[in-house]
Amino acid sequence: MEIITRIGIGLGVLLVLSLVLILISLLGIIIFKLLSKKLKSGSEIAVLDISGVMESGSRKSLLTKQCGVESILKEIKKLKEKDQVEAILLKINSPGGSAVAADNIYRQLQDFKLETAKPVVASMQDVAASGGYYVAMAADQVFANHSTLTGSIGVIMQLANLKGLFEKAGIKQETFKSGRFKDIGNAGREMTKEERELLNYMVQDVYEPFVKVVAQGRSLSEEEVRTIADGRLYTGNQALQADLVDQLGTFEEAIEYLKELEEVSDKAQVVEYGVPKLRDKLSSLLAAKLNLHIVPELGARYEFRP
């Protein structure tokens, strides 16, 4: 009986020691994670400035404030290879622009998250509408200022009818075409009913993926998105109420949010990538002062803008 009692006591002691060792190990792991987070050196939060009208390519204009999408795509690809970059912070100040340009940035950011498992946060500035909002949907967390103008979820295509002007100016246009729709959008004549239906169908066809992107980014059903995606603008506060953003906050508060994440060191340096050259800053300032917007190409295209 005494031997059994001693064995029981021994097993009890071993059990207690095992539990103590497990607790010490868990505590050690927690301390190690905390220390490693504090002691990381060279850690970076990469800031991507997405400002101006989104245009495909990397061209700049002296009269318009444009967002050179090609350069942004190159920066995102580079960031995938940088171990010291622990997160991307999107600084969005764009009314949108080319639908293709906005979608390319969105897809490249999605690839970044998939390949690196690193967080992406968006901070909306004065404007993050239409294509600007589309890009923000790649973020894990979306910040907006109370007075930010955002939303404008939709697609637009505008064509001019200059028939009356041509007639007054005595301009007569001759058209030779291989098919009945080849000169669709011809500014020198009235548009036919069939042409209107065709173009409207094309616009709706581009609109549907926009709805899907918002539904995925905001964890909403497509039906819920359609009730608020009628092209209207929202203030940051209204967007929060409509569940289009996660919280109201400044750019600095977005940085603090990132530093509180486990994946990001609280000592991480905030580094701007793809910083505009002085020439680009001056042209952007000139465009803003003169309130200019010149479409760089002639012809029809889809746009994500107010």
PEWO-V28736 format. One record per helix or strand. SS is the DSSP state (a for helix, b for strand). FROM is the first residue (numbers start at 0). TO is the last residue. Records with the same first field share a line. If there is no record, write none. Layout:
SS=FROM-TO + FROM-TO
This chain:
a=1-38 + 68-79 + 98-115 + 130-135 + 162-168 + 192-217 + 221-227 + 235-240 + 250-258 + 277-289
b=43-50 + 52-54 + 65-67 + 84-93 + 95-97 + 118-128 + 140-143 + 148-150 + 155-155 + 232-234 + 246-247 + 268-272 + 302-304
